[in-house]
């Protein structure tokens, strides 16, 4: 839908709720006029009305929407559907259980249990290459191989390896260490537009040149990082840099050019694996039951909002508003500048994943088996669908 001038939903659009027959998990994906949600199967909902256009006939434990296709896996098989109407394009069996999947630029990359990594031609399902030796300590959907602009990044044999996406040829590798040397926490990666891949490995932060594999800088913190960094472009004086939080809730602002520690500030203990969010000169993060907002340049706290339960997922910022979910079953919308509550929606279950804000509408999933589409400015006026 097309927004009004203030980022509100269009006048003729009405909020809706769609009830699933099974639990809804993860973060929804908006592509064009459709919203894709995983609830065992993939459901494609019309963003304007909430009417279901189609659903897959198979379970989708992992999913990626790219190049006009839905690429998904039920574990032992991989398949591709037309993103517009759900027509099956291709389907094939895998030699292992697929636990992670990413797609882009005509390539699908999968991770299979036991350390396997595969690449497939996205249009036909032809296998391009396969390798082994990837880490097996953390085989979850968010810790598989990372596909970025023709490069596949794999944590394998205690090293970070950069592979050519179409051939599997190794471009470089760097010894980041195994799970034990990283303090028993997974290595997390952020390929950034400045040509670096930023790595958290236990208490370390590394900036590695994505093209050459050379380390630009190294930073050591007193506590381990559970989430990947967040990158903001531009000079530090305008809020550019690298931002991340450790498990104790200390937020760090590092200079992206040299790794200099610009500032750090404590919040509260944080078990979330979601990164902080940097938007419009502010850093937003959920720690415990509170959402904190800090000035990106100075680290000065701007405001803190107390929710009724643990903050779930990451916040999202759009049109001067912050949206986030909580374990207290509520979806919250706050003023991004002052932290005032604009509206909240009580659902029948814990909010899952991270909300999505697009076109003046905020979409969220709840453990009450519902998907919600709400006016981002007002939040009210539900129309039920099922």
TIVEXTI-370671 format. One record per residue (C-alpha): residue number from 1; x, y, z. Coordinates in pm, 1 decimal. Each point is the difference from the previous one (the first is absolute). Example, Ala and Ser with C-alpha at 12.3 -4.5 7.8 and 13.67 -1.06 7.14 Angstrom:
<pts>
num 1; u 1230.0; v -450.0; w 780.0
num 2; u 137.0; v 344.0; w -66.0
</pts>
This chain:
<pts>
num 1; u 0.0; v 0.0; w 0.0
num 2; u 102.7; v 361.8; w -61.8
num 3; u 45.5; v 209.8; w 311.4
num 4; u -119.3; v 346.5; w 74.5
num 5; u 243.7; v 285.8; w 43.3
num 6; u 46.8; v -64.2; w 372.3
num 7; u 82.7; v -368.4; w -41.4
num 8; u -349.9; v -108.2; w 101.8
num 9; u -187.2; v -284.0; w -168.9
num 10; u -214.6; v 94.3; w -303.3
num 11; u -348.1; v 130.4; w 74.6
num 12; u -185.5; v -294.0; w -158.0
num 13; u 217.8; v -265.9; w 162.1
num 14; u -135.2; v -167.9; w 315.0
num 15; u 197.6; v -188.4; w 266.1
num 16; u -45.8; v -375.9; w -0.1
num 17; u 78.9; v -314.4; w 190.9
num 18; u 55.1; v -342.4; w -157.0
num 19; u -31.0; v -310.2; w 214.9
num 20; u 208.7; v -305.9; w -83.3
num 21; u -82.7; v -361.5; w 84.7
num 22; u 351.8; v -49.7; w 139.7
num 23; u 255.4; v 205.4; w 191.5
num 24; u 160.4; v 292.9; w -179.6
num 25; u 373.9; v 52.3; w 41.5
num 26; u 277.1; v 226.7; w -111.6
num 27; u -16.0; v 334.8; w -174.5
num 28; u -238.7; v 56.3; w -292.6
num 29; u 134.8; v 101.9; w -341.3
num 30; u -159.0; v 268.8; w -218.2
num 31; u 67.5; v -18.9; w -373.8
num 32; u -215.0; v 207.6; w -233.7
num 33; u -368.9; v -45.8; w 78.8
num 34; u 43.9; v -315.2; w 207.3
num 35; u 97.8; v -81.1; w 357.5
num 36; u 167.3; v -338.7; w 50.3
num 37; u -34.5; v -170.0; w 338.2
num 38; u 121.1; v -339.6; w 119.5
num 39; u -247.5; v -206.8; w 200.0
num 40; u 130.9; v -348.9; w -77.4
num 41; u -98.2; v 81.5; w -358.6
num 42; u 76.2; v 330.8; w -173.4
num 43; u -309.0; v 221.2; w -29.6
num 44; u -18.5; v 288.4; w -249.5
num 45; u -240.9; v 270.7; w 116.9
num 46; u -117.2; v 305.8; w -190.6
num 47; u 150.8; v 298.7; w 182.3
num 48; u -307.3; v 217.8; w -57.0
num 49; u -277.6; v -238.7; w 100.6
num 50; u 162.9; v -286.1; w 190.2
num 51; u -159.9; v -253.6; w -233.0
num 52; u 211.8; v -307.1; w -53.4
num 53; u 108.6; v -34.8; w -361.2
num 54; u 156.2; v -343.4; w 41.8
num 55; u 191.2; v -223.4; w 238.1
num 56; u 260.2; v -270.6; w -53.3
num 57; u -97.4; v -364.9; w 35.6
num 58; u 322.0; v -82.5; w 182.7
num 59; u 155.7; v 106.0; w 327.5
num 60; u 257.2; v 279.8; w -37.5
num 61; u 254.9; v -3.9; w 283.2
num 62; u 206.1; v 261.8; w -183.7
num 63; u -100.1; v 247.7; w -269.8
num 64; u 140.9; v 277.7; w -217.6
num 65; u -187.7; v 217.5; w -250.1
num 66; u 214.9; v 130.4; w -286.3
num 67; u -11.5; v 54.2; w -376.9
num 68; u -373.9; v -65.9; w -21.6
num 69; u 26.0; v -338.7; w 170.8
num 70; u -58.5; v -151.6; w 342.0
num 71; u 288.9; v -232.0; w 83.7
num 72; u -75.2; v -228.4; w 291.9
num 73; u 89.1; v -329.3; w 163.1
num 74; u -195.2; v -252.1; w 202.8
num 75; u 328.0; v -149.4; w 122.5
num 76; u 79.4; v -289.2; w -234.8
num 77; u -104.6; v 182.1; w -319.4
num 78; u 43.8; v 340.3; w -160.4
num 79; u -260.0; v 163.5; w -222.4
num 80; u -80.8; v 323.2; w -182.7
num 81; u -341.9; v 154.0; w -63.6
num 82; u -118.0; v 293.7; w -205.2
num 83; u -28.5; v 282.9; w 252.1
num 84; u -310.8; v 142.2; w -168.1
num 85; u -225.2; v -306.3; w -17.8
num 86; u 178.3; v -285.4; w 180.7
num 87; u 52.3; v -212.7; w -310.2
num 88; u 279.7; v -250.2; w 54.8
num 89; u 309.0; v 77.6; w -209.3
num 90; u 219.9; v -289.5; w 113.1
num 91; u 57.8; v -244.7; w 283.8
num 92; u 291.2; v -224.4; w 92.8
num 93; u 121.8; v -223.4; w 278.6
num 94; u 296.1; v 95.6; w 215.5
num 95; u 269.0; v -233.3; w 130.0
num 96; u -41.4; v 150.7; w 348.2
num 97; u -246.9; v 188.5; w 219.1
num 98; u -7.1; v 364.3; w -109.6
num 99; u 0.8; v 228.9; w 304.4
num 100; u 84.5; v 334.8; w -164.2
num 101; u -67.6; v 160.2; w -336.9
num 102; u 75.7; v 328.6; w -175.5
num 103; u -63.8; v 110.9; w -358.1
num 104; u 103.7; v 288.5; w -222.8
num 105; u 149.3; v 87.1; w -337.7
num 106; u -111.4; v -327.2; w -152.8
num 107; u 156.6; v -224.4; w 265.5
num 108; u -144.9; v -194.0; w 293.6
num 109; u 239.6; v -94.1; w 280.4
num 110; u -91.5; v -260.6; w 259.8
num 111; u 155.1; v -139.0; w 316.6
num 112; u -62.8; v -365.4; w 89.1
num 113; u 48.3; v -172.3; w 332.8
num 114; u 341.8; v -150.0; w 46.0
num 115; u 193.8; v 290.7; w -150.9
num 116; u -117.4; v -4.7; w -362.3
num 117; u -32.0; v 311.7; w -217.6
num 118; u -158.5; v -5.6; w -346.9
num 119; u -73.1; v 249.0; w -278.1
num 120; u -280.5; v -39.8; w -253.3
num 121; u -108.4; v 172.7; w -319.6
num 122; u -307.2; v 192.4; w 118.2
num 123; u -189.2; v -23.7; w -330.5
num 124; u 33.2; v -377.1; w -50.7
num 125; u 121.4; v -161.6; w 324.1
num 126; u 320.4; v -126.1; w -161.6
num 127; u 268.0; v -61.1; w 261.7
num 128; u 299.4; v 225.4; w -63.0
num 129; u 237.2; v -125.8; w 270.6
num 130; u 20.8; v -153.7; w 345.4
num 131; u 253.7; v 5.8; w 280.9
num 132; u 28.9; v -122.5; w 357.8
num 133; u 173.6; v 87.6; w 323.7
num 134; u -231.4; v 285.1; w 105.0
num 135; u -58.1; v 49.1; w 372.6
num 136; u -244.0; v -244.8; w 157.6
num 137; u -32.1; v 151.0; w 349.1
num 138; u -272.9; v 249.3; w -97.0
num 139; u -218.8; v -131.3; w -279.7
num 140; u -292.8; v 240.0; w 4.4
num 141; u -168.1; v 200.9; w -275.1
num 142; u 181.8; v 323.3; w 89.9
num 143; u 346.0; v -159.9; w 24.7
num 144; u 36.1; v -161.9; w -339.9
num 145; u 214.5; v 116.4; w -292.0
num 146; u -33.9; v 371.3; w -83.2
num 147; u -58.7; v 96.1; w -364.3
num 148; u 106.4; v 353.1; w -91.0
num 149; u 38.6; v 142.2; w -351.1
num 150; u 159.9; v -302.6; w -160.2
num 151; u 193.1; v -115.3; w 307.9
num 152; u -87.8; v -277.4; w 244.8
num 153; u 144.3; v 39.7; w 350.0
num 154; u 40.7; v -323.1; w 194.1
num 155; u 131.8; v -67.8; w 351.0
num 156; u 188.6; v -325.4; w -53.8
num 157; u 287.4; v -179.5; w 176.9
num 158; u 51.4; v 298.1; w 232.3
num 159; u 40.3; v 237.9; w -293.8
num 160; u -219.1; v 252.0; w -175.4
num 161; u 6.1; v -89.3; w -369.1
num 162; u -115.1; v 208.7; w -295.5
num 163; u -115.4; v -214.1; w -293.2
num 164; u -102.0; v 104.2; w -350.1
num 165; u -378.2; v -47.6; w -8.1
num 166; u -23.1; v -154.0; w -347.1
num 167; u 302.3; v -231.0; w 14.1
num 168; u 82.5; v -57.3; w 367.5
num 169; u 362.4; v 104.4; w -61.9
num 170; u 168.2; v 129.3; w 316.1
num 171; u 93.6; v 367.0; w -17.6
num 172; u 154.0; v 25.2; w 346.0
num 173; u -20.6; v -134.7; w 353.1
num 174; u 79.9; v 144.2; w 341.8
num 175; u 42.3; v -184.2; w 334.9
num 176; u -281.9; v 129.1; w 221.3
num 177; u 13.8; v -308.3; w 225.5
num 178; u -239.8; v -283.2; w 81.5
num 179; u -295.4; v 10.9; w 239.1
num 180; u 216.1; v -71.5; w 305.7
num 181; u 246.7; v 279.9; w -76.5
num 182; u -293.6; v 236.6; w -58.1
num 183; u -131.7; v -56.7; w 350.6
num 184; u -269.1; v -246.7; w -101.3
num 185; u -198.2; v 257.5; w -197.5
num 186; u -44.5; v 3.3; w -378.5
num 187; u 189.8; v 219.1; w -242.1
num 188; u -233.7; v 254.8; w -157.2
num 189; u 56.0; v 196.9; w -319.4
num 190; u -105.0; v 329.5; w -153.5
num 191; u 109.7; v 73.0; w -359.6
num 192; u -17.6; v 380.6; w -26.1
num 193; u -17.5; v 247.3; w -291.5
num 194; u 347.4; v 134.9; w 83.5
num 195; u 159.0; v -319.5; w -134.5
num 196; u 63.0; v -163.5; w 338.4
num 197; u -150.6; v -298.9; w 172.3
num 198; u -31.9; v 71.1; w 371.6
num 199; u 38.7; v -304.7; w 221.5
num 200; u -84.5; v -63.0; w 363.9
num 201; u 189.7; v -301.0; w 137.3
num 202; u -44.8; v -31.4; w 375.0
num 203; u 138.4; v 321.0; w 150.6
num 204; u 169.3; v 106.6; w -325.2
num 205; u -117.5; v 223.9; w -282.7
num 206; u 184.3; v -23.8; w -332.1
num 207; u -24.6; v 212.1; w -312.5
num 208; u 111.2; v -208.5; w -299.5
num 209; u 28.8; v 129.5; w -354.3
num 210; u -260.1; v -197.3; w -192.0
num 211; u 194.3; v -1.0; w -326.7
num 212; u 347.3; v -89.6; w 129.1
num 213; u -50.3; v -160.6; w 342.4
num 214; u 236.4; v 244.8; w 171.1
num 215; u -80.9; v 109.0; w 355.2
num 216; u -56.5; v 374.7; w 18.3
num 217; u -22.9; v 12.4; w 378.7
num 218; u -69.4; v -202.7; w 312.3
num 219; u -190.5; v 93.9; w 318.0
num 220; u -11.2; v -189.7; w 328.5
num 221; u -285.2; v 40.2; w 251.4
num 222; u -26.0; v -132.3; w 357.4
num 223; u -318.0; v -202.2; w -70.8
num 224; u -122.6; v -217.3; w -286.8
num 225; u -228.6; v 115.9; w -277.8
num 226; u -308.9; v -209.4; w -76.8
num 227; u -119.9; v 203.3; w -299.0
num 228; u 153.1; v 132.0; w -318.7
num 229; u 98.6; v 366.1; w -31.6
num 230; u -205.8; v 276.2; w -160.5
num 231; u 157.8; v 237.9; w -252.3
num 232; u -93.8; v 360.7; w -71.3
num 233; u 161.3; v 172.9; w -302.4
num 234; u 163.7; v 340.2; w 21.4
num 235; u 254.1; v 165.5; w 229.5
num 236; u -6.9; v -47.2; w 376.0
num 237; u -90.7; v 365.5; w 56.8
num 238; u -338.6; v -65.4; w -163.5
num 239; u -62.3; v -338.9; w 161.7
num 240; u 178.5; v -227.0; w -244.3
num 241; u 188.3; v -300.7; w 132.5
num 242; u -39.3; v -346.1; w 145.5
num 243; u -237.4; v -63.0; w 290.9
num 244; u -44.1; v -313.8; w 207.4
num 245; u -98.1; v -125.9; w 343.7
num 246; u 151.8; v -275.4; w 214.2
num 247; u -194.2; v -246.1; w 215.7
num 248; u 33.3; v 227.4; w 305.2
num 249; u -186.2; v 270.7; w -189.6
num 250; u 295.5; v 232.0; w -58.5
num 251; u -41.9; v 185.2; w -329.5
num 252; u 315.1; v 88.1; w -198.0
num 253; u 50.8; v 254.5; w -276.2
num 254; u 310.8; v -74.7; w -204.4
num 255; u 155.0; v 206.6; w -276.8
num 256; u -44.7; v -208.1; w -315.5
num 257; u 327.7; v 128.2; w -146.7
num 258; u 236.5; v -104.6; w 278.6
num 259; u -202.1; v -175.0; w 273.4
num 260; u 49.4; v 283.2; w 248.6
num 261; u -228.5; v -26.5; w 302.2
num 262; u -202.6; v 322.7; w -31.7
num 263; u -230.5; v -63.2; w 294.9
num 264; u -162.4; v -276.0; w 202.3
num 265; u -296.9; v 4.2; w 234.9
num 266; u -164.1; v -264.0; w 220.5
num 267; u -366.4; v -96.1; w -25.8
num 268; u -100.1; v -331.8; w 160.5
num 269; u 73.9; v -369.1; w -51.8
num 270; u -92.6; v -100.2; w -351.7
num 271; u -45.6; v -356.3; w -127.5
num 272; u -145.8; v 110.2; w -333.4
num 273; u 182.7; v -104.9; w -316.7
num 274; u -154.5; v 289.3; w -192.8
num 275; u 232.2; v 288.4; w -94.6
num 276; u -54.3; v 355.8; w 112.0
num 277; u -176.5; v 228.2; w -248.0
num 278; u 158.2; v 323.3; w -123.6
num 279; u -237.6; v 246.2; w -165.6
num 280; u -15.2; v 377.3; w -36.2
num 281; u 291.9; v 63.9; w 233.2
num 282; u -128.2; v -223.6; w 279.4
num 283; u 79.9; v -348.9; w 128.2
num 284; u -300.2; v -208.9; w 108.3
num 285; u 21.6; v -331.6; w 181.9
num 286; u -205.0; v -225.9; w 220.4
num 287; u 167.9; v -105.5; w 325.2
num 288; u -210.1; v -200.9; w 241.4
num 289; u -347.7; v 152.2; w 17.6
num 290; u 109.2; v 345.4; w -117.5
num 291; u 62.1; v 171.3; w -331.5
num 292; u 294.6; v 240.5; w 16.5
num 293; u 77.3; v 281.9; w -241.8
num 294; u 346.8; v 160.7; w 0.1
num 295; u 152.2; v 284.2; w -197.6
num 296; u 215.4; v -161.5; w -269.8
num 297; u 265.9; v 274.8; w 9.1
num 298; u 49.4; v 36.2; w 375.8
num 299; u -164.0; v -305.6; w 159.0
num 300; u -213.6; v 225.8; w 216.6
num 301; u -324.1; v -175.8; w 100.6
num 302; u -301.1; v 167.2; w -160.7
num 303; u -277.6; v -206.2; w 153.6
num 304; u -92.4; v -339.3; w 143.7
num 305; u -338.9; v -170.6; w -30.6
num 306; u -105.2; v -279.5; w 235.2
num 307; u -213.3; v -275.3; w -154.3
num 308; u -193.5; v -263.1; w 190.5
num 309; u 225.4; v -285.9; w -108.7
num 310; u 327.1; v -82.6; w -172.9
num 311; u 51.9; v 186.6; w -326.0
num 312; u -26.8; v -249.5; w -286.6
num 313; u 195.3; v 30.2; w -323.8
num 314; u 140.5; v 334.4; w -108.9
num 315; u -182.8; v 334.2; w -21.6
num 316; u -78.5; v 152.1; w -338.6
num 317; u -7.2; v 374.5; w -73.3
num 318; u -205.2; v 168.3; w -272.2
num 319; u -150.4; v 347.8; w -41.9
num 320; u 108.5; v 117.7; w 344.7
num 321; u -145.8; v -299.7; w 183.9
num 322; u 156.3; v -301.5; w 172.0
num 323; u -186.5; v -332.7; w -10.8
num 324; u 93.3; v -303.1; w 210.4
num 325; u -153.7; v -307.7; w 155.6
num 326; u 10.4; v -138.4; w 351.7
num 327; u -50.8; v -324.5; w 187.9
num 328; u -291.9; v 173.9; w 175.5
num 329; u -201.7; v -72.0; w -321.5
num 330; u 5.2; v 365.8; w -109.6
num 331; u 118.9; v 181.4; w -310.2
num 332; u 120.8; v 350.6; w 91.6
num 333; u 36.2; v 314.2; w -208.5
num 334; u 196.8; v 291.1; w 148.8
num 335; u 103.3; v 344.5; w -114.0
num 336; u 358.2; v -42.9; w -117.0
num 337; u 111.8; v 339.7; w 128.3
num 338; u -143.1; v 5.3; w 351.2
num 339; u -101.0; v -361.1; w 69.3
num 340; u -366.5; v 81.8; w 68.4
num 341; u -245.5; v -284.4; w -51.1
num 342; u -208.7; v 64.2; w -312.1
num 343; u -200.6; v -321.8; w 15.1
num 344; u 28.7; v -364.7; w 95.0
num 345; u -187.6; v -310.4; w -105.2
num 346; u -66.8; v -284.7; w 242.4
num 347; u -2.0; v -336.0; w -179.6
num 348; u -75.8; v -346.3; w 126.9
num 349; u 363.1; v -110.3; w 9.2
num 350; u 363.5; v 102.4; w 5.8
num 351; u 111.3; v 205.7; w -299.7
num 352; u 240.7; v -204.3; w -214.8
num 353; u 295.0; v 128.7; w -198.2
num 354; u 39.7; v 360.5; w -107.8
num 355; u -287.0; v 214.3; w -132.6
num 356; u 15.2; v 128.3; w -357.9
num 357; u -94.9; v 360.0; w -88.0
num 358; u -79.6; v 72.1; w -364.0
num 359; u -226.6; v 247.0; w -178.4
num 360; u -144.9; v 150.7; w 315.9
num 361; u -92.1; v -345.3; w 132.7
num 362; u 165.0; v -206.3; w 273.4
num 363; u -21.9; v -379.8; w -21.6
num 364; u 59.8; v -230.5; w 295.8
num 365; u -46.2; v -366.9; w 90.2
num 366; u -121.5; v -133.2; w 332.5
num 367; u -8.9; v -336.6; w 171.0
num 368; u -379.2; v 30.3; w -3.2
num 369; u 42.4; v -131.9; w -358.4
num 370; u -85.7; v 335.5; w -152.6
num 371; u 167.6; v 240.9; w -238.5
num 372; u -88.2; v 364.8; w 61.4
num 373; u 8.6; v 289.4; w -247.3
num 374; u -53.0; v 333.1; w 174.8
num 375; u 3.8; v 364.6; w -90.6
num 376; u 348.8; v 101.5; w 113.2
num 377; u -128.4; v 337.3; w 124.6
num 378; u -324.4; v -112.7; w 166.4
num 379; u 18.6; v -375.4; w 44.9
num 380; u -372.4; v -62.9; w 41.4
num 381; u -304.8; v -121.7; w -190.9
num 382; u 55.1; v -371.9; w -63.2
num 383; u -174.5; v -194.2; w -273.9
num 384; u 20.7; v -373.8; w 57.8
num 385; u 106.5; v -250.4; w -266.3
num 386; u 55.2; v -374.0; w 25.4
</pts>
